[in-house]
Amino acid sequence: MKPKTPTRPDEMRREYNFDYSTAVRGKYFRRIMREGANVAVLEPDVAKVFRNSAAVNEALRSLLQISETTRRLTKSTSKRTATTHR
């Protein structure tokens, strides 16, 4: 029996042969959008500010926190009944 030669994980095997000339950009985009994946496409000016998803999530969480605080401050007091002074 021939001993196995260990391959380093960062090396590709010789039998892999990728042909990028047949690759299609955005091949699954429509399917992902149709299935309702959690994908948001940023406009170029916004993408310059938010370089990765962690930055976008942090900004959105801050906005949600501010929104929640503001909502509590401006919540209507409809449960109170108007009383007349005698």
Buried (B, 14 or more C-beta within 10 A) or exposed (E): EEEEEEEEEEEEEEEEEEEEEEEEEEEEEEEEEEEEEEEEEEEEEEEEEBEEEEEBEEEEEEEEEEEEEEEEEEEEEEEEEEEEEE
